[in-house]
Amino acid sequence: MSFTDGDDEHATMDAASFNTHLFEQMRCMHLQWLEKLREIRDLELDYGASLAATKSPSEAVLLCSEWMAKRLEIIAHEQKDFARFWVQLLLDITAGDTPHRLGKSSATSSGKS
């Protein structure tokens, strides 16, 4: 085994570690997104039932306004979470050893395994 073989093995391990972290972050994003979809579904079921039970057009308008405000709040929060996750992924890519940046210098100087 030569000196460069060890560097290649180390770089492969770093790439695998990075990929594991990347996929874990994406899994977390996906789970949060599914939770927001459930929250929206539950909101729509609740307000849909309430809307069906309204007695007057003015009551229906008030209910729809409240419904849309809550729905937009949920969607805005979901968008903030989505943006935060992607920014974190980008920071992870630029701050650490990434597959496209791995090489002898980063693999040997990082001291990671």
Z-matrix of the N, CA and C atoms (Angstrom, degrees):
N
C 1 1.463
C 2 1.526 1 108.33
N 3 1.301 2 117.24 1 131.06
C 4 1.454 3 121.28 2 -178.75
C 5 1.523 4 110.29 3 -95.27
N 6 1.319 5 116.13 4 171.95
C 7 1.462 6 122.25 5 179.15
C 8 1.522 7 111.39 6 -59.06
N 9 1.310 8 117.70 7 -39.43
C 10 1.463 9 120.78 8 -177.86
C 11 1.519 10 111.99 9 -71.29
N 12 1.335 11 118.22 10 -28.84
C 13 1.465 12 120.08 11 177.26
C 14 1.516 13 110.76 12 -61.32
N 15 1.314 14 117.77 13 -40.01
C 16 1.465 15 121.76 14 177.49
C 17 1.518 16 111.50 15 -64.33
N 18 1.322 17 116.63 16 -39.60
C 19 1.467 18 120.29 17 178.21
C 20 1.515 19 110.97 18 -64.28
N 21 1.336 20 116.86 19 -41.48
C 22 1.461 21 120.62 20 179.35
C 23 1.521 22 110.92 21 -64.77
N 24 1.335 23 116.45 22 -40.40
C 25 1.461 24 120.22 23 178.96
C 26 1.520 25 110.35 24 -65.46
N 27 1.325 26 116.44 25 -42.60
C 28 1.468 27 121.06 26 178.47
C 29 1.532 28 110.70 27 -63.12
N 30 1.325 29 116.46 28 -42.58
C 31 1.466 30 120.70 29 179.40
C 32 1.521 31 110.47 30 -63.79
N 33 1.332 32 117.23 31 -37.84
C 34 1.466 33 120.96 32 178.65
C 35 1.521 34 110.18 33 -65.80
N 36 1.333 35 116.67 34 -40.91
C 37 1.467 36 119.85 35 178.36
C 38 1.526 37 110.78 36 -65.61
N 39 1.334 38 117.54 37 -41.10
C 40 1.463 39 120.74 38 177.28
C 41 1.526 40 110.87 39 -62.42
N 42 1.323 41 116.81 40 -42.21
C 43 1.460 42 120.79 41 178.99
C 44 1.520 43 110.34 42 -63.94
N 45 1.333 44 117.17 43 -41.22
C 46 1.470 45 120.88 44 179.16
C 47 1.523 46 110.14 45 -65.22
N 48 1.311 47 117.27 46 -41.37
C 49 1.471 48 121.39 47 178.04
C 50 1.523 49 110.59 48 -63.14
N 51 1.322 50 115.69 49 -43.49
C 52 1.463 51 119.90 50 178.43
C 53 1.521 52 110.72 51 -62.27
N 54 1.339 53 116.72 52 -44.92
C 55 1.465 54 120.46 53 179.92
C 56 1.519 55 111.21 54 -62.15
N 57 1.336 56 116.98 55 -40.13
C 58 1.462 57 120.72 56 177.96
C 59 1.524 58 109.89 57 -60.36
N 60 1.318 59 115.87 58 -45.47
C 61 1.477 60 120.49 59 178.87
C 62 1.532 61 110.62 60 -63.62
N 63 1.301 62 116.80 61 -44.17
C 64 1.464 63 121.32 62 180.00
C 65 1.523 64 110.95 63 -59.43
N 66 1.330 65 117.23 64 -47.76
C 67 1.457 66 120.07 65 -178.39
C 68 1.525 67 111.96 66 -69.19
N 69 1.312 68 118.09 67 -31.20
C 70 1.466 69 120.74 68 175.80
C 71 1.532 70 110.18 69 -66.83
N 72 1.326 71 116.86 70 -42.19
C 73 1.462 72 120.84 71 177.14
C 74 1.538 73 110.29 72 -62.65
N 75 1.308 74 116.86 73 -41.93
C 76 1.468 75 120.53 74 179.98
C 77 1.526 76 110.61 75 -66.84
N 78 1.330 77 116.94 76 -37.13
C 79 1.467 78 120.92 77 177.42
C 80 1.532 79 109.96 78 -63.38
N 81 1.322 80 117.04 79 -42.55
C 82 1.468 81 120.68 80 177.98
C 83 1.530 82 110.91 81 -62.48
N 84 1.332 83 116.21 82 -42.54
C 85 1.463 84 120.44 83 177.68
C 86 1.518 85 110.28 84 -59.89
N 87 1.308 86 116.49 85 -44.62
C 88 1.463 87 121.34 86 -178.36
C 89 1.532 88 110.69 87 -63.45
N 90 1.324 89 117.19 88 -43.58
C 91 1.464 90 120.66 89 179.94
C 92 1.532 91 111.44 90 -63.78
N 93 1.324 92 116.80 91 -40.57
C 94 1.469 93 119.26 92 177.45
C 95 1.522 94 110.74 93 -65.99
N 96 1.312 95 117.18 94 -39.07
C 97 1.456 96 120.78 95 178.82
C 98 1.523 97 110.20 96 -62.73
N 99 1.332 98 116.77 97 -43.35
C 100 1.470 99 120.20 98 177.67
C 101 1.533 100 111.18 99 -62.22
N 102 1.303 101 116.78 100 -38.94
C 103 1.465 102 120.43 101 178.23
C 104 1.532 103 110.70 102 -63.20
N 105 1.320 104 117.55 103 -41.00
C 106 1.473 105 120.80 104 177.89
C 107 1.528 106 110.51 105 -65.03
N 108 1.325 107 116.87 106 -38.24
C 109 1.464 108 119.41 107 177.37
C 110 1.531 109 110.94 108 -63.79
N 111 1.313 110 116.51 109 -39.98
C 112 1.476 111 119.99 110 176.54
C 113 1.521 112 110.88 111 -63.76
N 114 1.323 113 115.44 112 -40.66
C 115 1.462 114 120.12 113 178.68
C 116 1.533 115 110.94 114 -62.33
N 117 1.309 116 117.11 115 -42.55
C 118 1.467 117 121.06 116 177.86
C 119 1.531 118 110.12 117 -65.21
N 120 1.322 119 116.90 118 -43.46
C 121 1.470 120 120.69 119 179.07
C 122 1.531 121 110.59 120 -59.81
N 123 1.332 122 116.66 121 -46.28
C 124 1.465 123 120.24 122 179.57
C 125 1.524 124 111.47 123 -62.48
N 126 1.320 125 116.04 124 -41.55
C 127 1.468 126 120.37 125 177.65
C 128 1.523 127 110.29 126 -60.64
N 129 1.313 128 116.84 127 -45.09
C 130 1.459 129 120.35 128 -178.25
C 131 1.522 130 111.78 129 -67.96
N 132 1.317 131 117.60 130 -35.86
C 133 1.463 132 119.72 131 175.50
C 134 1.527 133 111.24 132 -63.91
N 135 1.320 134 116.20 133 -45.32
C 136 1.474 135 120.91 134 179.90
C 137 1.525 136 111.61 135 -63.24
N 138 1.314 137 116.14 136 -50.16
C 139 1.462 138 119.40 137 -178.20
C 140 1.527 139 111.88 138 -71.35
N 141 1.317 140 116.98 139 -32.02
C 142 1.467 141 119.28 140 176.27
C 143 1.520 142 111.23 141 -62.24
N 144 1.329 143 116.18 142 -42.99
C 145 1.469 144 120.36 143 177.73
C 146 1.530 145 110.69 144 -65.59
N 147 1.320 146 115.95 145 -40.96
C 148 1.467 147 119.64 146 179.26
C 149 1.527 148 111.21 147 -66.26
N 150 1.318 149 116.26 148 -39.19
C 151 1.462 150 120.28 149 179.49
C 152 1.529 151 110.85 150 -64.15
N 153 1.306 152 116.11 151 -39.49
C 154 1.471 153 119.96 152 178.88
C 155 1.529 154 111.65 153 -64.70
N 156 1.337 155 116.57 154 -25.38
C 157 1.462 156 120.76 155 -177.85
C 158 1.529 157 113.28 156 -93.47
N 159 1.338 158 118.65 157 1.14
C 160 1.469 159 119.57 158 -178.53
C 161 1.524 160 110.69 159 -67.24
N 162 1.312 161 114.20 160 151.80
C 163 1.467 162 120.89 161 -176.70
C 164 1.535 163 113.42 162 -103.51
N 165 1.342 164 116.28 163 -18.19
C 166 1.464 165 118.03 164 -177.05
C 167 1.528 166 110.02 165 -142.75
N 168 1.328 167 115.81 166 157.78
C 169 1.472 168 119.30 167 177.76
C 170 1.535 169 112.71 168 -60.78
N 171 1.311 170 117.70 169 -37.40
C 172 1.469 171 119.71 170 -179.39
C 173 1.538 172 110.72 171 -66.63
N 174 1.319 173 116.89 172 -37.53
C 175 1.456 174 120.89 173 176.58
C 176 1.545 175 109.96 174 -65.05
N 177 1.330 176 116.56 175 -38.91
C 178 1.466 177 121.38 176 178.98
C 179 1.530 178 110.87 177 -65.93
N 180 1.335 179 116.50 178 -40.13
C 181 1.470 180 120.62 179 179.16
C 182 1.524 181 110.31 180 -64.62
N 183 1.324 182 117.46 181 -44.77
C 184 1.467 183 120.82 182 178.30
C 185 1.530 184 110.95 183 -61.20
N 186 1.310 185 115.99 184 -43.42
C 187 1.451 186 120.83 185 179.90
C 188 1.528 187 111.04 186 -64.03
N 189 1.327 188 117.32 187 -42.46
C 190 1.466 189 120.71 188 178.67
C 191 1.525 190 111.75 189 -64.77
N 192 1.317 191 116.85 190 -37.79
C 193 1.465 192 120.49 191 178.17
C 194 1.525 193 110.55 192 -64.17
N 195 1.313 194 116.53 193 -44.56
C 196 1.465 195 121.03 194 178.08
C 197 1.531 196 110.58 195 -63.66
N 198 1.319 197 116.07 196 -43.03
C 199 1.461 198 122.68 197 179.63
C 200 1.528 199 110.72 198 -58.65
N 201 1.328 200 116.90 199 -49.72
C 202 1.458 201 120.83 200 -178.21
C 203 1.529 202 111.53 201 -65.93
N 204 1.320 203 117.25 202 -36.80
C 205 1.470 204 120.27 203 178.44
C 206 1.527 205 110.15 204 -63.17
N 207 1.317 206 116.99 205 -44.54
C 208 1.465 207 119.96 206 179.06
C 209 1.525 208 111.48 207 -67.14
N 210 1.307 209 116.47 208 -39.60
C 211 1.468 210 120.22 209 179.61
C 212 1.530 211 110.90 210 -64.30
N 213 1.325 212 116.77 211 -43.30
C 214 1.464 213 120.26 212 178.22
C 215 1.530 214 111.29 213 -64.85
N 216 1.321 215 117.08 214 -35.58
C 217 1.461 216 120.90 215 176.97
C 218 1.534 217 110.70 216 -62.44
N 219 1.313 218 116.48 217 -44.17
C 220 1.473 219 121.28 218 178.79
C 221 1.525 220 110.31 219 -63.29
N 222 1.317 221 116.65 220 -45.14
C 223 1.469 222 120.70 221 -178.48
C 224 1.529 223 110.74 222 -66.13
N 225 1.329 224 117.48 223 -40.75
C 226 1.470 225 120.46 224 178.87
C 227 1.530 226 110.25 225 -63.14
N 228 1.307 227 117.14 226 -42.03
C 229 1.456 228 120.69 227 178.33
C 230 1.530 229 110.76 228 -63.94
N 231 1.319 230 116.63 229 -40.85
C 232 1.465 231 121.01 230 178.67
C 233 1.526 232 110.66 231 -63.47
N 234 1.321 233 117.32 232 -40.08
C 235 1.460 234 121.00 233 179.03
C 236 1.525 235 111.38 234 -65.77
N 237 1.335 236 117.26 235 -38.69
C 238 1.463 237 120.66 236 176.83
C 239 1.525 238 110.43 237 -63.55
N 240 1.326 239 116.72 238 -43.65
C 241 1.465 240 120.43 239 178.35
C 242 1.528 241 110.80 240 -61.90
N 243 1.319 242 116.16 241 -44.12
C 244 1.457 243 121.64 242 -179.96
C 245 1.535 244 110.29 243 -59.81
N 246 1.328 245 116.38 244 -47.10
C 247 1.465 246 120.80 245 -179.99
C 248 1.532 247 110.59 246 -64.01
N 249 1.324 248 116.85 247 -41.44
C 250 1.465 249 121.06 248 179.78
C 251 1.527 250 110.76 249 -62.07
N 252 1.334 251 117.78 250 -43.74
C 253 1.456 252 121.01 251 178.58
C 254 1.525 253 111.33 252 -62.23
N 255 1.330 254 117.48 253 -44.52
C 256 1.457 255 119.62 254 -178.42
C 257 1.521 256 111.36 255 -68.01
N 258 1.317 257 118.31 256 -36.93
C 259 1.464 258 120.68 257 176.12
C 260 1.527 259 109.09 258 -62.51
N 261 1.341 260 117.11 259 -42.81
C 262 1.458 261 120.17 260 178.61
C 263 1.526 262 111.17 261 -62.62
N 264 1.326 263 117.10 262 -41.14
C 265 1.470 264 119.69 263 177.02
C 266 1.527 265 111.28 264 -61.93
N 267 1.320 266 116.60 265 -42.86
C 268 1.463 267 120.09 266 178.75
C 269 1.522 268 111.22 267 -64.64
N 270 1.327 269 117.23 268 -39.61
C 271 1.457 270 120.32 269 176.71
C 272 1.525 271 111.04 270 -63.43
N 273 1.324 272 115.83 271 -41.35
C 274 1.460 273 119.88 272 177.70
C 275 1.528 274 110.76 273 -61.33
N 276 1.311 275 116.48 274 -40.27
C 277 1.465 276 120.79 275 -179.13
C 278 1.527 277 110.20 276 -66.27
N 279 1.317 278 117.33 277 -45.16
C 280 1.463 279 119.76 278 -176.05
C 281 1.519 280 113.07 279 -79.53
N 282 1.328 281 118.05 280 -25.02
C 283 1.460 282 120.39 281 -177.00
C 284 1.515 283 113.53 282 -87.43
N 285 1.318 284 117.69 283 -28.47
C 286 1.462 285 119.78 284 -173.66
C 287 1.501 286 112.58 285 -108.39
N 288 1.321 287 113.64 286 -176.17
C 289 1.460 288 120.12 287 174.33
C 290 1.509 289 107.73 288 -75.97
N 291 1.293 290 116.91 289 117.27
C 292 1.453 291 121.34 290 179.53
C 293 1.513 292 109.07 291 -109.27
N 294 1.318 293 117.74 292 160.42
C 295 1.466 294 119.85 293 -179.02
C 296 1.524 295 113.38 294 -55.32
N 297 1.335 296 118.59 295 -35.77
C 298 1.464 297 119.09 296 -177.86
C 299 1.530 298 111.97 297 -81.82
N 300 1.338 299 118.12 298 -12.56
C 301 1.450 300 120.69 299 -179.76
C 302 1.525 301 112.00 300 -106.64
N 303 1.329 302 117.48 301 -7.98
C 304 1.449 303 120.00 302 -177.23
C 305 1.520 304 110.71 303 -67.37
N 306 1.265 305 115.35 304 139.23
C 307 1.455 306 121.21 305 177.25
C 308 1.509 307 108.23 306 -169.84
N 309 1.312 308 116.03 307 -172.21
C 310 1.462 309 119.39 308 -177.24
C 311 1.506 310 111.34 309 -60.16
N 312 1.320 311 119.09 310 -43.42
C 313 1.454 312 120.42 311 -175.11
C 314 1.520 313 111.59 312 -66.97
N 315 1.338 314 118.71 313 -45.17
C 316 1.454 315 119.71 314 -178.22
C 317 1.514 316 111.38 315 -75.07
N 318 1.325 317 117.14 316 -35.22
C 319 1.466 318 120.24 317 -178.30
C 320 1.534 319 110.86 318 -69.45
N 321 1.308 320 117.51 319 -37.35
C 322 1.451 321 119.36 320 -178.28
C 323 1.511 322 112.76 321 -85.41
N 324 1.322 323 118.42 322 -28.33
C 325 1.464 324 120.09 323 -177.29
C 326 1.516 325 112.83 324 -88.25
N 327 1.322 326 118.50 325 -19.59
C 328 1.464 327 119.37 326 -176.53
C 329 1.508 328 111.84 327 -74.54
N 330 1.314 329 118.31 328 -31.78
C 331 1.445 330 121.75 329 -179.59
C 332 1.527 331 113.29 330 72.78
N 333 1.321 332 118.02 331 10.02
C 334 1.453 333 122.56 332 179.73
C 335 1.518 334 109.40 333 -85.11
N 336 1.325 335 115.51 334 157.09
C 337 1.456 336 119.62 335 172.68
C 338 1.492 337 110.34 336 -134.46
